[in-house]
Amino acid sequence: MNAVMTATYWQIGRRIVEQEQKGSTRASYGEELVAKLARDLTTRFGRGFSRTNVFQMRQFFLAYREKIQTPSELSAPDSIIQTPSGLSPSYSVLPLSWFHYVVC
């Protein structure tokens, strides 16, 4: 469970940086963006998406963006790849729980 949650939070951070901030380390409206996303995620999914937590997800992705490859980045157009769960960053690169990454 912790590995899945950690990988999910990394993916949320990735989405924030790559789609919302267009790949930039910081958006010009950064704090406002994080606060809005926190409200939206809380409305849709419930607890666990405070402004602080969403900000930490973004920071987590930035800290580990070079160390983790997603399944789409690993596959060539003509290659056969393993299932996404087998390639999930949670199993090989993110062995600790979310708590450990946030505290460290």
C-alpha positions, 0 to 999 in steps of 0.5 A, spaced: 500 500 500 505 504 501 509 503 495 503 504 491 501 511 495 508 513 494 508 512 486 501 515 486 504 521 489 510 522 484 505 521 478 501 527 481 507 531 482 509 529 475 503 532 472 503 538 476 510 540 473 509 537 466 502 539 465 500 545 469 507 548 469 509 546 462 515 543 465 518 549 468 521 548 475 516 553 478 510 556 475 509 564 475 502 563 479 505 557 483 502 558 490 495 559 487 496 553 483 498 548 488 492 551 493 487 550 487 489 543 486 489 541 493 482 544 493 480 540 487 483 533 489 480 534 496 473 535 493 474 529 488 478 524 492 477 526 500 483 527 505 490 527 504 491 533 499 492 539 503 496 544 500 502 542 504 501 535 501 500 537 494 506 542 494 510 536 497 508 531 491 511 537 486 517 537 490 518 529 490 517 529 483 522 534 482 527 531 487 526 524 483 525 526 476 531 524 473 532 517 477 525 514 475 523 512 468 516 511 466 513 505 462 512 509 456 519 512 456 522 505 457 519 502 451 521 503 443 515 503 438 517 496 436 518 493 443 514 489 447 514 491 454 512 488 461 506 490 464 505 497 467 505 494 474 512 491 473 515 497 471 512 501 476 517 506 480 514 504 486 517 497 486 524 498 484 526 506 485 521 508 491 522 503 496 520 507 502 514 509 504 511 517 503 513 519 510 520 517 509 521 521 503 517 527 506 521 527 513 528 526 509 
